[in-house]
Amino acid sequence: MKKFSVVLYLLISFSSFANHNIGYYFDKIFESEKIEKIEGISDTKNGIEITGLVYDKVRFNKILINDHKKKRTNRLELLIKDLERAFLERNNDIKEIKIKTQKDSIYIEGKANVLGGLFKITLLGTFYIENNGIYFDIKKGQVGVIAVPKFIVDSFKERLNPFFKAKDLNLDLQITKIDFKKDKIIIE
């Protein structure tokens, strides 16, 4: 268990507000080496709510684990601003980025180092579910007005994927749906 998690665990364990469910989920999550930070964990009327969980440079704004007699409803919320930060941190070639969601995809504009120069890039991509994980795929990409060559697309995807694997949280999450909203992406 990481140092900061031990301190947080002790605070939760001895708090009058703590209960068995919070301690259970807290222990399970921090068994994973990919978890860098948790800003909060609480027991709400809707279930266990984890806020500000950072997984491999990706910050999830909110994770809701609703366990009413093992009929699980799980929901992960990823804000677009946190997604932009994750792209910047996971790929050093990206220098500027702005993401907009569309019906079932994301549109990315920015600047990136490509073949030794800083160029405007545009990408149309989507997240998809595979083996209970989230992966990023590029449907279309351009550097300036030129289509992005396949080897660059493959290199970019290699640095980002897998974007998220449910098993890394050590929770019984089953990912079945990705919903693109204006300012966030909902994963259920």
C-alpha positions, 0 to 999 in steps of 0.5 A, a space after each residue: 500500500 502506498 504511503 499516502 493511502 496508509 494515512 487516508 486509510 487510517 483516517 477513514 478507519 477511525 472516522 465516525 463516518 466510515 463504514 465497512 463498505 468504504 474500507 473494503 473498496 478502498 483496500 481493493 482499489 489500492 492493491 493496484 499499482 496504476 492508481 496514483 491518487 484518490 481525492 475522496 471516497 464516501 458512502 452515499 444513498 446511491 452507493 460508494 462514490 469515489 472522486 478524483 481517482 487518478 489511474 495511469 495519468 487519467 483522472 476520473 471525476 467520479 466513480 459510482 459503485 452501486 452494490 444493492 445485493 450484488 446487482 451492480 450498477 457502475 458508472 465512471 465519469 471522465 471530464 473532457 478537461 481531464 481527458 485533454 490533460 491525460 492525452 498531454 501527459 501520455 504523449 509528449 509529442 502533443 503540445 496543445 489540445 482541445 477536445 470536443 465530443 460528438 455523437 459517438 466520437 471525439 474531435 481533437 484539435 491541437 499542435 504536436 511534434 510530427 517528424 521533427 516539427 510542430 504542426 497543427 493536428 486534427 483527429 477524429 477518433 472514438 473510444 471502444 470497449 474490448 476485453 472489459 477495457 477502454 481503447 482509443 481508435 483514430 478514424 481520421 487524422 490530419 497534419 495541417 491539410 495532409 492525411 496522417 500516415 498509418 505509422 504515425 497513427 499506430 505510434 499515437 495509439 500505441 502510447 495511449 492504449 489501453 486507455 483504461 482496463 477495469 481489472 486494474 481497479 480490482 473492482 468487479 466492474 463490467 464495462 458495457 457502454 460509453 456515452 459521449 456528452 458535451 463536457 464528459 464521457 460516461 462509462 457504464 
